[in-house]
Amino acid sequence: MRVASILLKVLLVVLGGYAVSAAASAGLALGLARLGMARGESVVLSSLLGFLLLLGIWLWAFSRRRPAAAAAGSKRTPAPAPLGIGTRMAELHTWTGVVLGGLLFAIFWMGTLSVFDREIDRWLMPATRVPAGAPPGSLEERVQQLQQLAPGQQSFSMQPPSQRVPVWTLRWEEQGETVVRHLDPRSGQVVAPVGTYGASGFFFPFHFSLQLEWQRIGVWLVGLAGMALLLLGITGVVIHRHLIRELFTFRAHKSLSRGALDLHTTAGVLALPFQLLMPLTGLIIFFSIFFPGTWQAAYGGDRGAFNREVFGNYQRPKANQPGQLGSVDAMAREALQRWGGGELAFVRVRNAGDAAAVVELRRGSFQQVALQPDPIYFDGVTGQLLSHFEHPPIGRLQRFLSGMHFVQFDHWPLRWLYFLGGLSGCVLIVTGLLFWLEARRRQHARQSVLGVRVVEALAIGSVTGMILSTCAFFVANRTLPAGALLAGMPRARLELCVFYLVWLASFGHAALRGGRAWREQCWAIAVLAPSAVALNWLTTGDHVLRALARGVPSVAGVDVLLLLGGACAAAVARRLRRALPAQSGSLQGRALQGAALAPAKSLVEG
């Protein structure tokens, strides 16, 4: 009953805090709109403030002053003093990290890879390894080519070549499935089907949705993890009051527990702004999902009006009269003139062949931080301007914050800093888990509680298992034959099966092998990572020097990072061999239940 009461309190704080912040956000949006603020602006501003309110409610509720546990002894024993702010924050920091550490690592790992998702695509899609800088050619020629590839297709989109994606990308729908084809800009020829989702089609969506699409449950879990990361950052600052002094304290030669804590503190201090900025901007991107009541209150549930006023969407019905598509190149020239320069990044045609055809053009974010596409819509037949949307001030702020998270701009030093910041987040999570495990290993052993074993198995599968399955994905990409088909699954889905099967196996291996699984999976990573490099050489002929000579440095960069990753995994495995105790054995049901409930029990008391 005690444990159930604690879990109920945690659930009430999480859901109750969200309900209060959502209601306040909706009420504020409605009030601001009635006071004369544009509805779209009021929705965006109220949603941004709603996240801050939710963070404040959770901080207050989980760290409120409460008495310490009563001391065992006689009735004359004086009551213990209430727990101080530092202790309460330390508890919140510890158990938030332990409960959500595995989820946070998966999100951070995939987000780190997504910084270079387009470059990883070139490695995973050898047919698209084209030197950047080739003239893109005519839009009208590409439209005609797409209509030949998909006769009768009325809706399709195109993305011209860019510095990071040097090929044309054509998309359309067939029988409910998205079809993607790439064109070589030098010859205009269709390249061989890639047969993979690539990093942009798998790593990137996994980062924000966990590939759980039902009722957007993955997006909600990632949103919960984002709020938790903000809690971890704030409580970490409160706990480590001497941040500057601790920054220069790193005792790698000491015990694993001490070394993990020092590295945890160092990584947290060095990348603190990044660790706070990423979850906050990630939440802001999906403000309409996390606070749906806000826009519903302001717009009376009219989703179409909300999309028009906030995102600039434009739609019109078909005329059911034949119409010839006009000059898309002329429309693109007018769009660039209205934008005052920049680059065209996206073209979408709707109702092709109809008198009410619409051509949508979006500007690229290659030379700016903000994801501000400023969409322009033209009549597809006459070329007449239908709509040109420009974000208002608060909308521009939201797009700027979104751009800081998506990092689509062409600034390579800053992109590398993002990548290092992502790796620092991964290190932060791993070292925090290691410190907790080592600090409680002996205590749990004395009490015959397998809490450490449970958390360790989950941590190993979430950390080394995630990295190992990523390496397996790279290896599968280079070993599965073109056109592979198994049990009705095409090659791209088979790659995903390899990833998830290896990931699932890593949890089972960790449960069976205990502490040994850390270094065993590290050794497996040390083997698979360079194996992927060797397979890339054998199957495509591209090694580091040849890729550089061919003008595809992205392929060489992925090879180098795989080799460095394998070397780091081997070094960590050797370090863990000396530091981690050998443990094995099976998990018992009673201990599993106790370990699963222990974090919540310690988090909320009284």
N, C-alpha and C positions, 0 to 999 in steps of 0.2 A: 504493500500500500504506500509506503514511504517513497519508493522509487516511482510509482505511478503518479503520485502527487507532484514530484519534482518535474517529471516529463510534461505533465499537464501545465505546470507553471511556465516552463520554457515555451511550450506551444502557444499559450495565451499571450506571452510577451511578444513572440514573433508575429503571430497573426493579429493580435490586438494592436500592436504598434503599426502594422501595415494598414489596418482598417482606419485607424485614426489619421494617419498621414494621407491616405487616399481620399478620405472624406474632406480633409482640410484642403487638399489640392483641388478637388472638384469645386468646393465652395468658393475658394479664392478665384479660380478661373471664371466662374459664373459671375462673381461680384465685380471683377475687373472688366469683364465684357459689358456689364450693365453700366459701369462708370465711364464707358466710352473707349476703352482699349480695344484694338482689333482682336477678334476672337482667336485667331491663330496665335498672336503674340501672347495673349492671356493664358492659353493652354500650355505653350512651351515654357513660359516663366513659372507658372504654377507647378508644373511637373518638376522642373529643376529644384524649386524650393521644397517640393514634397520629398525628394530623396534626402535632403539635408535634415528635414524634420524627422524622417524615419530613423536616420542615423542617430540623432539626438535622443529620441525615445528609447532606442535599444541600449545606448550607452547608459542612460539614466536607470533603466529598469534592471539591467544585468549587473550594474556596479553600485546599486544603491546600498546605503549603510545597513548592515545587518549584524546581529550578535554572532560571536564565534560559537562553535559547538560546546555544549556544556562539558566540563571536565568530570572525569570519573572520580569518585571518592565519596567522602562523607558529606552530609548536608551543610557542614561548616565551610566547605570549600567555596571561596568567593567566586562569583560569576566572572567569567573572562571578559576582558574588554572587547568592545565591538571591533570588527575587522577594519583596518585603515584603508584609505583609497588605493595605496600601492598594492596591498594584498588582494583587494577586490579586482583591480585591473589585471593583476598577474593571473588570477584564476580565470578571468574572462579570456585573456590572451592565450593561456595554455589550452583550455578546453575547446575554444573555437578552432585553434590550430590542429588539435588532435582529431576532432570530429570531422573537420572539413579539409584537412591537409591533403588527402589523396585527390579529392575533387579539384582543389586549387592547383595541384601540380599538373593534372591533366590539362586544365584550361591554360595554365601558363606555358606549358611545353608546346602545345599546339599553337598558341598565340605567338610564341617566339619563332617557331618555324614559319608562321604566316607572314612574318616581316619580309621574308624572301620567298613567298609562295610562288611568284611568277618565275623567279630564277630556278627554283626547284622543279617547276613544270618543264623547263627546258631539259633538265636531266631525265625526268620521267617520261618525256615525250620526245624521243630522238628525232622524229620526223619534223619537229618544229625548230630544230637547232639551226636557225638562220641568222646570219650577221645582221645586227640592227643598222638602221640608217637607209635602207632601200626606199626609193620613192614609192608612196602608197598606191599611186595610180588613181583612176577615176572611180567615183562612187557609183556612177551609172553602170559602168562595166561590171562592177561587183553585184549590183542589183540584178542585172541580166543573167549573170553567172549563177546566182542563187536561184533565180526562177527556173533555170535549166536543171539545177540539182533537185529542186522541189517544185515541180510543175503544179500550178493551181494554188500554191501557198499564198494566203492572204495577209498573214502577219509574220514578220520576221525581223531580226535585228542584225546589225553588223558593228564590229569594232575594228577601226583601222589599226595598222601596225603602230607600235610605240617603242620607246627605248627598252622597256622591260618585256614586252610581248611583241616580237618583231614580225609576226605573221598576222594576216587577216583572220578574224574569228567570225564565223557566220552561225546563227542559231535560228531554229524554228521548231515547231511542235508537230509531232506525228504520233497519233494514237495515244495521246497523253504523255508521251516521252519527249524530252528535249533532245534534239539532234544538233550536234556541234561539228562543224567542219572548219578546217584551217586551210588558208591559201598562202602559197609562197608569193610575196609581193614582187619578187624579181621576174617570175615567169607567169604569175597568175594561175598556176596549176594547183589543183587540190592535192594536198599532201596525204599520205596514208593515214587512215583512222588511227588515233592515238591509243585507243583501247585502255584508257585509264582515266580516273577522275582527277588525278594529279593532286598537287598540294592545294591549288586554288579551289578544287572541287571536293576535297576531303579534309585536309588539315584545317583550312580556313573555316568552313562551316562547323566542323567539330569544335573549334575554339569557342563559338558563341552558342551552339545548340546541342553539343554532345551527340549529334545525329539522332536525337530523340524528337521526332516530329509530332507525335500524337499530342494534341492540345497544347503544343509548344512547351511541353514539360521541360525539355532541355534548356530552352531560353530562360525559363523561370528558375531552374536550378543554378544556371550560370549567374543570374541576377542575385540569387541568394548568396552565392559564393563571392560576388563582387561586393555586396554589403559587408560580408564577413571579413573580407580583406581590408576594407576601410576600418572596421573595428580593430583588426590586428595591428594596423599601422598606428592608430591613435593610442591604443593601449600599450604598444611597444615603446612609444615615445615617453609615456608616463612611467613605465617600468624602468627604462634605462635613462635615468636622470643625468648621467655623466656621459653623454653620447660622444663627445669629442675625445675624452680620455679613453673610452672603451674602443674607439675607432682604431687607436694605435696599440691595442692590446690583442695580440694573436699568438697563442701558445700551441702551435701545431705539434710540438714535441711532447706535450703532456698527454693525458688520457684522451680517449675518444670523446668522452662527455665534455671535457673542458675545451678541446679543439673544436667540437661541433658548436658549442655555445659562442666561442669567440668568432668563428666564421659566420655564424648566424647574425651576430651583432654587427660585424663589419659589413656584411652584404646588405643588411637592413639600413644602416646609416648611409652608406655610399649611394644607394638607389632609392632613398626614402621618397623624394618627390615623384619619381617614376612609379613607385609602388602605390602611391595615393592617387596619382593622376589616371593611371590605366583603369582601375575599377570604376572611378567616378565617371570618366568619359564613356566607358563601355555601358554604364547604366543609362546615361543621357541619350545614347543612340537609340535605345528601345523605349523611350519615355511613353510612347503611345500604347505599348504593350503592357508595361508595368503599372501604368495609371490610366486604364481605359475609361474610368469614370470621369476623368478630367475633361477629355475632349467630348465625351457623350453629354456632359452637363452643358458645355458651352455651345455645342452644335445640335442639341436635341437628338442625338443618335444618328445624325446624317453623316455617314462616313465619307460619302462622295464630296460633300462640301468641305469637310476637314482636309481631305487629301488635296483638294484644289487650292485652298487658302494657305496651307502649311508647306506642302511639297510641290505645288505648281502643276499637279496632274491635270490633263485635259483629255476629254473623250467626247466623241459624238457618234451617233448611231449611223449605220450604213444607209445609204440612199437607195440601195437595190437598183441602181442604174449603172450601166457600164461607164468606165472612165479610164483614160490612159494616164499612167504615172508621169508626172512632169520631170523637169531636170533637177535631180537631187544635188548635183554639183552646184547649180545656181543657188539653191536653198542653203547649202553649206557656206557658200561665199557670203551670203547675206547674214547668216548667223554669226560668222566670224567678225563681220563688220559691226554688228550690234553688240557683240561681246567686247569689242575693242581689242581684239587680238586673242591670243591663246591658241589652243589646239582642239580639234574635234576628237571626241573620245567615243561617242556612241551615236548610232543611227538606228531608229526603229520605224518600221513602216506598218501601219494598220490599214485594213480594208483595201489592200492592193487590188487593182482592177475595178474598184467601185468609184462612183462619182464623189463619194464622201471620204476618199482616202486621206489619211493623216500621216505626215512625216514628222517624227520627233528627233531633235538634235540636242545633244548634251555636251557641254564643255568639259575638258579634262582637268584634273587636279594636279597635273604634273609640275606646275610652276607655282603652286600655292598650297598652303596648309589646309584651308577650308575645303570640305567636300561640298562645293557650291556649284552645281552643274548648270544653273541658270537655264533650264530647259526652254527651248523654243519649238513651237508647233506651227507647221505650215499645211495649207491645203495641198494634198498630194497631187492634185490635177492642175490647179492654176498657179501654185506656188505662193498664194496669198498668205500673209502672216495671220495666224489664228490666235496665238497666245505667246507672250514672252514673260516668263515669271522671274522676278527678282526678289530674293529673300529680304524681309524687313529686318531691323536691327537685332531683335532678340532671336529671330530665326537664323541670322548670320552667326550669332554667338553659338547657337546649338550646332550649326554646321562646322564652325571652326573647331569646337571641342570634339565633334565626331571625326574631323580630319586628323586631329592630334592622335586619335586612337587608331584609325585605319592606316595612317602613314603611307599614303599613295603618292606623295610628292617625290620628285627626283632630286633628292639630296642625300648622296651616298654616305658621307660622314655621319649625318644624323640618323640614317637608317641603321648603320652599324651600332650606334649608341643605343638605339631601340633594341637591337638584337642582344647586346650585352646586358641591357637592363632586364630583358626577359630572362636571360640565363641567371642573372643575380636573383630574380624572383624564384626560380627553380631551386637554386642553392639555398635560399632563405627557408623554403618549405622543407627541403630534405634535412638540413641541419637542425631545424626545430624539432622534427620528428625523431631524429637520432638522439638529440639531447633528452627528450622525454623518455624514450625507450631505455637509454642507459641509466637515467636517474632512478627509474622504477624497477629495473630488472631484478635486483636482489630482493627488494621489498616484496614484490609479487611472488618470487620464488619461496621466500620464508612463509608467506601466507597461503601457499598452494593455490594461488590465483593465476590464471593464464591470460590476464588482461594484456600483458606485454606481448605475449605470443599472438594474440588476435590483432592488436594494433600493428605489430611488426609485419604480420602476413599481409595485411591490407596495405601497409606502407610500401612493402617490397613490390607487390603487384602494381601499385599505383605509380611508383617511381621507376625502378629498374625495369619493371614489366612494361610500362608505357614506352620507354626508350627502346627496349628490345623488340617490341612489336613494330615500332617505327622502322627499325633496321630491317626487320623481316619484310615489311612492306616494300622497301627499296629492293631487296633481293628478289622478291616475287615479281616485281616490275621488270627485272632484267632476265628472269628465267621462264616465266609463263610465255608460251608461244603466241604469236599473233593469231587472233581469231579463236582463242581457246574458249571452250564451252563445256561446262560440267553441270549436270542436273538442271539444265535450262538457264544457268547463270553465265552471262558473258564474261569476258576477261576482266573488265573493270570491277565487277562485283566479286570475282574470285580473289582479286587483290585485297579487297576489304575483308573477305572471309579469312585470308591468311593473317591479316592484322588482328582481327578479333579473336581468332583461335589461339594465336600465340599469346595475346594479352590474357585471355582466360586461363591458359595453361600456366602462366607465370604466377597467378594467384594460388593455383593448386600446388605448384612447386614450392612456393613460399610457405604454405601451410604444412607441407610435409617436411621440409628441410630446416625450417626455423631460421636462425641467424646465418647459417651457411649460405642461404639463398641469396643474400646480398652479394657476396663475392662471386658465387657461381653464375648469377645472371650478369654480373659485370664482365666476367670472362666471356660469356656468350656474346655480349655486345662487342667486346674487343675482337671477336672473330667475325661477326656478321658485318660490322661496319666496313672494314677493309675488303671483305669479300664482295660487297656491293660495288666498291670501286673497281675491283678486278673484273667483275662481271660486266660492268659498263664498258671497260676496255675491250673485253673479248667479244661482246655482242655488237658494239657500235664502232669500235676502232678509236674512240676518243679517250685519250688519257689527258693528264693535266696540260702537258706542253702542246699536244696537238689541238686541244680545245682552244687554248690561247692563240695558237697560230691561225685557227679557222675563224677567229673573231667571235667566239661564244664563251666569254669568261665566266658566265654563270655556271656552266657545266664544270669548268675547272674549279670554281669556288665550292661547289657542292662536294666534289671529290676531296678537296683539301679538308673541308669541315668533317667529312666522314672519317678521314684518316686521323685527324686530331681527336675526334670523339672516341675512336677506338683506342688510341693511345691513352687518353684520360681514363677510360674505363679500365684498362689494364693497370694503370697506376693506382686507381682507387681500389681495385681488387687486391693488390698487394698490400695496401695500407690496411684494409679491412681484415686481412688474414691475421695480422698481428693484434688488431684491436678488438674484434668481435669474438665473443665466446662461441664455441661450437654448441649448437642446440639442435635437438631433433625431438620427434615425438608427435603424437596426434593431439588434436584439439578435442576437449571434452565438452559436452553440451552444457553442463552447469556453469563452467568457467566462461564459455562463450557468452552466455546470457549475462553473467555478471560484468564482463568486460564491456559489453555493448551498452550497458546502462550506467557504468561508472562515470563517464564524462558528464552526463547530464546531472547526475547526483551531486557531483562536486560543484557544478556551475551555479545552481540555484539552491540556497539554503534558507531555512527559516520560513 
